């Protein structure tokens, strides 16, 4: 696990937390940085 991987993991963990708190995929989409696949935040089965 590289430092960048850990940073991304923490960023997505926070993103999922905001999604669950606020409710709605639009919230996640509006916070997604450039370069992230549109469905990346929906693939919760991906290895951490």
C-alpha angles and dihedrals in degrees: 000000000000125000089252091052090051091049091050091047091051091046092052091045089056090045092053089048091054090046092054093044097046098030124220137078090242088071091057093043092052091053097044113118122228113277097036115119111247091240097040094101090051096055098086090160092071114113113262 
